[in-house]
Amino acid sequence: MTVLRVMFTAMVTAMLGLQLALALGVVNAEQIYFLPTIYGAQIVGACSLGSASFEFVCPGTAAVGLASGRLDALIFSWRRGSGQHSFQ
């Protein structure tokens, strides 16, 4: 749960900082480039890798859990690896 809390705090901080920079005129909205979204790839990636993120584990934490002998980390790592391998 700590990883989720830290990530959410980082996203909210970045969002508020960007809004403040835009309001103060430090950043011009035309200077920001948004990557085009490929919806098919987003949906496939969310379904294959998103199902593995219900454990709220990042790959680095899963590696530590795997070294500790945790079965859930093994399952997460296997699903993450198989999802990555299917795109190659």
Backbone hydrogen bonds in HBPLUS format (Angstrom, degrees):
<---DONOR---> <-ACCEPTOR-->    atom                        ^
c    i                          cat <-CA-CA->   ^        H-A-AA   ^      H-
h    n   atom  resd res      DA  || num        DHA   H-A  angle D-A-AA Bond
n    s   type  num  typ     dist DA aas  dist angle  dist       angle   num
A0005-ARG N   A0001-MET O   3.04 MM   4  6.29 157.0  2.09 146.1 152.5     1
A0006-VAL N   A0002-THR O   2.90 MM   4  6.11 161.5  1.93 153.4 157.9     2
A0007-MET N   A0003-VAL O   2.94 MM   4  6.06 164.1  1.96 150.2 155.0     3
A0008-PHE N   A0004-LEU O   2.93 MM   4  6.03 162.2  1.96 147.9 153.1     4
A0009-THR N   A0005-ARG O   3.00 MM   4  6.10 157.4  2.05 143.2 149.6     5
A0010-ALA N   A0006-VAL O   2.95 MM   4  6.17 153.9  2.02 146.3 153.4     6
A0011-MET N   A0007-MET O   2.99 MM   4  6.26 156.0  2.04 149.3 155.4     7
A0012-VAL N   A0008-PHE O   3.00 MM   4  6.20 162.5  2.03 151.5 156.0     8
A0013-THR N   A0009-THR O   2.94 MM   4  6.02 158.1  1.98 146.3 152.8     9
A0014-ALA N   A0010-ALA O   2.99 MM   4  6.13 159.6  2.03 145.6 150.9    10
A0015-MET N   A0011-MET O   2.94 MM   4  6.09 156.9  1.99 145.3 152.1    11
A0016-LEU N   A0012-VAL O   2.92 MM   4  6.08 167.3  1.94 151.9 155.0    12
A0017-GLY N   A0013-THR O   2.89 MM   4  5.97 155.6  1.95 145.0 152.5    13
A0018-LEU N   A0014-ALA O   2.94 MM   4  6.06 156.2  2.00 146.0 151.7    14
A0019-GLN N   A0015-MET O   3.00 MM   4  6.22 159.2  2.05 147.4 153.4    15
A0020-LEU N   A0016-LEU O   2.92 MM   4  6.09 155.5  1.98 145.7 152.4    16
A0021-ALA N   A0017-GLY O   2.92 MM   4  6.09 156.8  1.98 144.2 150.8    17
A0022-LEU N   A0018-LEU O   2.90 MM   4  6.09 153.1  1.97 147.2 154.4    18
A0023-ALA N   A0019-GLN O   2.92 MM   4  6.10 155.1  1.98 143.5 150.7    19
A0024-LEU N   A0020-LEU O   2.93 MM   4  6.11 151.7  2.01 148.7 155.8    20
A0026-VAL N   A0021-ALA O   2.94 MM   5  5.08 131.2  2.18 154.0 159.0    21
A0027-VAL N   A0021-ALA O   3.34 MM   6  5.57 161.0  2.38 118.8 118.8    22
A0025-GLY N   A0022-LEU O   3.25 MM   3  5.11 147.9  2.36  94.9 104.3    23
A0031-GLN N   A0028-ASN O   2.95 MM   3  5.44 154.9  2.01 114.6 122.6    24
A0032-ILE N   A0029-ALA O   3.40 MM   3  5.66 160.9  2.44 105.1 110.5    25
A0042-GLN N   A0038-ILE O   3.08 MM   4  6.32 154.5  2.15 151.3 159.3    26
A0043-ILE N   A0039-TYR O   2.93 MM   4  6.10 159.3  1.97 153.6 157.7    27
A0044-VAL N   A0040-GLY O   3.04 MM   4  6.26 169.4  2.05 152.9 155.7    28
A0045-GLY N   A0041-ALA O   2.94 MM   4  5.94 161.8  1.98 144.0 149.9    29
A0046-ALA N   A0042-GLN O   2.92 MM   4  5.98 152.9  2.00 141.6 149.3    30
A0047-CYS N   A0043-ILE O   2.97 MM   4  6.14 155.4  2.03 147.9 154.3    31
A0048-SER N   A0044-VAL O   2.96 MM   4  6.11 164.2  1.98 152.2 156.5    32
A0049-LEU N   A0045-GLY O   2.92 MM   4  5.66 157.4  1.98 142.4 149.3    33
A0050-GLY N   A0046-ALA O   2.89 MM   4  4.61 126.0  2.18 108.2 123.4    34
A0052-ALA N   A0049-LEU O   3.21 MM   3  5.37 136.4  2.41  97.9 109.3    35
A0053-SER N   A0050-GLY O   3.09 MM   3  5.13 148.5  2.19  99.2 108.8    36
A0056-PHE N   A0053-SER O   2.99 MM   3  5.23 162.0  2.02 109.4 115.0    37
A0061-THR N   A0058-CYS O   3.08 MM   3  5.32 116.5  2.50 105.6 120.4    38
A0062-ALA N   A0058-CYS O   2.94 MM   4  6.20 153.6  2.01 156.1 164.8    39
A0063-ALA N   A0059-PRO O   3.00 MM   4  6.22 145.4  2.12 140.7 149.0    40
A0064-VAL N   A0060-GLY O   3.18 MM   4  6.52 153.1  2.26 143.5 149.8    41
A0065-GLY N   A0061-THR O   2.90 MM   4  6.16 159.0  1.94 147.7 154.0    42
A0066-LEU N   A0062-ALA O   2.77 MM   4  5.92 147.1  1.88 143.6 153.0    43
A0067-ALA N   A0063-ALA O   2.98 MM   4  6.21 151.3  2.07 141.4 148.6    44
A0068-SER N   A0064-VAL O   2.98 MM   4  6.25 132.2  2.22 137.6 151.1    45
A0070-ARG N   A0065-GLY O   2.95 MM   5  5.40 171.4  1.95 155.1 152.6    46
A0069-GLY N   A0066-LEU O   3.10 MM   3  5.07 153.2  2.18  98.4 106.8    47
A0074-LEU N   A0070-ARG O   3.28 MM   4  6.59 145.0  2.41 138.1 147.4    48
A0074-LEU N   A0071-LEU O   3.10 MM   3  5.02 119.7  2.48  93.0 108.1    49
A0075-ILE N   A0071-LEU O   3.01 MM   4  6.35 158.5  2.05 153.5 158.5    50
A0076-PHE N   A0072-ASP O   2.93 MM   4  6.08 160.3  1.97 143.6 149.5    51
A0077-SER N   A0073-ALA O   2.90 MM   4  5.97 162.2  1.94 143.5 148.6    52
A0078-TRP N   A0074-LEU O   2.94 MM   4  6.10 154.8  2.01 146.0 153.0    53
A0079-ARG N   A0075-ILE O   2.96 MM   4  6.18 163.3  1.99 151.3 155.4    54
A0080-ARG N   A0076-PHE O   2.89 MM   4  6.05 160.1  1.93 152.0 158.1    55
A0081-GLY N   A0077-SER O   2.88 MM   4  5.94 160.2  1.92 143.8 149.9    56
A0082-SER N   A0078-TRP O   2.86 MM   4  6.02 157.3  1.91 147.9 154.3    57
A0083-GLY N   A0079-ARG O   2.95 MM   4  6.02 152.0  2.03 142.1 149.7    58
A0084-GLN N   A0080-ARG O   2.98 MM   4  6.20 153.3  2.05 146.7 153.8    59
A0085-HIS N   A0081-GLY O   2.85 MM   4  5.99 154.2  1.92 145.0 152.8    60
A0086-SER N   A0082-SER O   3.05 MM   4  6.12 143.7  2.19 138.2 146.5    61
A0087-PHE N   A0084-GLN O   3.25 MM   3  5.56 150.2  2.35 103.9 112.2    62
A0088-GLN N   A0085-HIS O   3.21 MM   3  5.38 161.8  2.24 106.9 112.5    63
